[in-house]
């Protein structure tokens, strides 16, 4: 498995947070790259990445809109947070 660094995650998160208010049908290579980094972070159980990735799927930011994946990632995050607390 490819390890994602904190710097890569922070870049992806910053890029996605910048884009979320501007949801439309256009998706640039940077948006797609940010989503790919978030996917890698989510695979490594990074809770905030899971949540933000869920928002990306919900909004179609950097990826195709996919409500099922949006719900899955947000629920996974909620379950993890519930278990930790």
C-alpha positions as CSV (number, residue, x, y, z in Angstrom):
1,X,0.0,0.0,0.0
2,X,1.3,3.5,-0.8
3,X,1.6,5.6,2.3
4,X,0.2,9.1,2.1
5,X,2.1,11.8,3.9
6,X,0.6,14.4,6.1
7,X,1.7,17.0,3.6
8,X,-0.2,15.2,0.7
9,X,-3.3,14.9,2.9
10,X,-3.2,18.6,3.9
11,X,-2.8,19.6,0.3
12,X,-5.8,17.5,-0.7
13,X,-7.9,18.7,2.1
14,X,-7.1,22.4,1.4
15,X,-7.9,21.9,-2.3
16,X,-11.2,20.2,-1.6
17,X,-12.3,22.7,1.1
18,X,-11.5,25.5,-1.4
19,X,-13.7,23.8,-4.1
20,X,-16.7,22.6,-2.1
21,X,-18.5,26.0,-2.2
22,X,-18.1,26.1,-6.0
23,X,-19.8,22.9,-7.0
24,X,-20.5,22.6,-10.7
25,X,-19.9,20.1,-13.5
26,X,-16.3,21.1,-14.2
27,X,-13.6,18.9,-12.7
28,X,-9.9,19.8,-13.2
29,X,-6.9,17.5,-12.9
30,X,-6.1,19.1,-9.6
31,X,-9.5,18.3,-8.2
32,X,-9.2,14.6,-9.3
33,X,-5.7,14.5,-7.8
34,X,-7.0,15.8,-4.5
35,X,-9.7,13.2,-4.4
36,X,-7.2,10.5,-5.2
37,X,-5.1,11.6,-2.2
38,X,-8.2,11.7,0.0
39,X,-9.0,8.1,-1.1
40,X,-5.5,7.0,-0.1
41,X,-5.9,8.8,3.3
42,X,-9.3,7.2,3.8
43,X,-7.9,3.8,3.0
44,X,-5.4,4.4,5.9
45,X,-8.4,5.2,8.2
46,X,-7.9,8.9,8.3
47,X,-11.2,9.9,9.8
48,X,-11.4,13.5,8.5
49,X,-10.4,12.3,5.0
50,X,-13.3,9.8,5.0
51,X,-15.7,12.6,5.9
52,X,-14.3,15.1,3.3
53,X,-14.3,12.3,0.6
54,X,-18.0,11.7,1.5
55,X,-18.7,15.4,0.8
56,X,-16.8,15.1,-2.5
57,X,-19.0,12.2,-3.6
58,X,-22.1,14.1,-2.4
59,X,-21.2,17.2,-4.3
60,X,-19.5,15.7,-7.3
61,X,-16.3,17.6,-6.5
62,X,-13.3,16.0,-8.2
63,X,-15.3,12.9,-8.9
64,X,-18.7,11.8,-10.2
65,X,-21.6,12.3,-7.8
66,X,-22.3,9.1,-5.9
67,X,-24.8,9.4,-3.1
68,X,-24.2,5.8,-1.9
69,X,-20.5,6.3,-1.5
70,X,-21.1,9.7,0.1
71,X,-23.4,8.1,2.7
72,X,-20.9,5.1,3.2
73,X,-18.0,7.4,3.9
74,X,-19.9,9.7,6.2
75,X,-21.4,6.7,8.1
76,X,-18.0,5.0,8.5
77,X,-16.6,8.2,9.9
78,X,-19.5,8.6,12.3
79,X,-19.1,5.0,13.5
80,X,-15.4,5.4,14.1
81,X,-15.9,8.7,16.0
82,X,-18.6,7.1,18.1
83,X,-16.4,4.1,18.9
84,X,-13.4,6.3,19.8
85,X,-15.4,8.6,22.1
